[in-house]
Amino acid sequence: MTGAIPSIALVGNPNAGKSSLFNALTGARQKIANYPGVTVERKTGHASFADGRPISLIDLPGTYSMTPASLDEAVTRDVVLGKLDGEKRPDALIVVLDAANLDNHLCFALELLALGLPTVVALNMLDLAARDGLTLDAERLSKELGVPVVPTVAVRKRGLSELLVAVDGAIESHQPRATVAAPANDASLRQRAHAIANAATVDETPVRRWTQRVDNVVLHPVGGLIILVALMFVMFQAVFSWATPFADALEGAIGVIQTWVVGTFPDNFLRGLVVEGLLAGVGAVVVFLPPILFLFFFILLLEASGYMTRAAFLMDGLMGKVGLSGRGFIPLLSSFACAVPGIMATRSIPDEKDRLTTILIAPLMTCSARLPVYTLIIGAFIPATNVGGSPVGLQGLVLFGLFISGIVGALLVALVLRRSVTKGNAAGFMMEMPRYQWPRWNDIVIALWQRAWIFLRRAGTIIAATTVILWLLLTFPQAPAGQSQVEYSVGGRIASGLEVVVAPIGFNHDIALALIPAMAAREVAVSAMATANAIDAGDDEDAMAEALGDRIAGRWSIATALAFLAWFVFAPQCISTIAITRRETNGWKWPLFMVGYLFALAYAAAGITYWTAVAFGLG
Amino acid sequence: MTVLLENVLDRAPLGVMVRIARIDWDAMSEDEGRRLREFGLMEGCEVTPLHRGSIFSRDPLALTVGRMKVIIRARQAAAITVEPAA
């Protein structure tokens, strides 16, 4: 083993606290990628033994047995068997057990032990087991299993160094074990697990569990739903109002940089590119980092506390009516942050038709990339007043309405799809409900940092590139004096062509211009308008100072603004989503279908909104 | 319908522990059956149904089995015959 860094896999049941243990062991030294050929997230990280020798850790998707029910579970099996192409078989396993759920978790542990790899068992979440009145004997468990058992509390970083010492020892002293075959069938495996769990349990006092009282309220057939809707509402209000000061500060900072560049460098091609292209375009998108992080923060909080599965329970009835299952609720809620991780999260849905339908409607969830568009238009056209003297802001209410439109649209589309193109048996819904837990700040901070980084990297690559190309298209050829540069340029002429198609639904030249580059990503619509605005303003300092929102408020009718909002509820303008759909469905058929039906819906929705608004005199 | 409806888990009253007498494995797919067993739902084990559905529907059913709380659909619960726990 000299030279090669030993790779150690963390493996165990869902809800065993694997990811927290992984975070505690690796800290922020993590990398998220995909397994070759599949879109299951591959989380790796670095740690080291006490004497400083480096090790590489890999966090495998949680699963119940070596017989997978879904794509991510299959990855776990293939990795531990060394059967996944391009992925090295781990040198050792850390089997993570929930101390309070030994009976169940030992079944999979026994199957893993039968593989004969160097193995250490982490008896995790001992504190929660104690809360439930359980006292366990780790030594006895170790004797029964024949491998070291280390008690851990990942949250408090307890038992981590002992765990690594045990892993080191297990690799060093490893003799190819006479592999004990796992019991051949489910029943005898269960019996054996049960016997071991009993032997290791010293004391079991029934404790009145407050979690049950919480569930009686939270899962109440009516009250539970009211709580869920209230939570969602508070979440979206908060995203809008709490994040504003941070967004304003970022916007101010970008303005300062722009002024500095203008004042420091001579007026030439490069300065124009940087100020009007990069800073105006990318800056317009980066200011939306705060609301996006707030949204992810709430979603991570719901997930980490154990509430998300309760939400899935409550929504299952409704989702069942349109042929989906409560399991789809979690990917769909993630899609509010971004459809890409949302679509990837569908891999845990076992039923193929159910999964495909969930993928096809995921882009209808109001992802964070729409926030820049929505906030710009809402800020420009909807007054910042409260509704009838209540503390509910009108702007927040409109935003909430747009979210709801996406959800209702998605449910209706699912209903139609499940009766036509994705017809099949009613989907199942079987899921374990995790216990409630206090979210670990450490885990949330790490996850938030990863999201922020992904967003900034996107802003730095796709968005920067499309903005620069757009700037070039809008700058050349130079317009003669007295003519609008944006109208005269190549980009402006292309937009004029598109304007013919979108004029019936109330879209003007500004919008036509923004729609083309927004194919790359929705938020580019905003950066495109910002760039066009900056070029048109030219050296006119008054026009330059005029915010983009004020400018379009003066140029668009309310009907056009509303139609533009309706368009973005549906329009599939995101290259990443189309690409991930192609990968997840193994071909072009479904992504093309998705793009087609979403554009058709977007056109219809924008049109109906525009004509209705005009009929009410808002044109 | 020759099955005695009140004897299936789907009709069992909430909050009362019952023992699983029989599971009609043929009424569900192989995958569903295996996942039930992975949850520990097998003949002879004791479960307590706790929550059933919402205003939208009777689906799904949440129950405790051992120290775990799991969610299944009414369709599977209807294939599980139960008897009073001792």
Interface residues (C-beta under 8 A of the other chain):
Chain A: Y64 S65 T67 A69 A100 N101 D103 N104 C107 D132 D186 A187 R190 Q212 D215 L219 P221 V222 G224 L225 T309 A312 F313 L314 D316 G317 L318 G320 K321 S325 G326 P350 A426 G428 F429 M430 M431 E432 M433 R435
Chain B: S29 D31 E32 R34 R35 L36 R37 E38 F39 G40 M42 L50 H51 R52 G53 S54 I55 F56 S57 R58 D59 P60 A62 G66 R67 M68 K69 V70 I71 I72 R73 R75 Q76
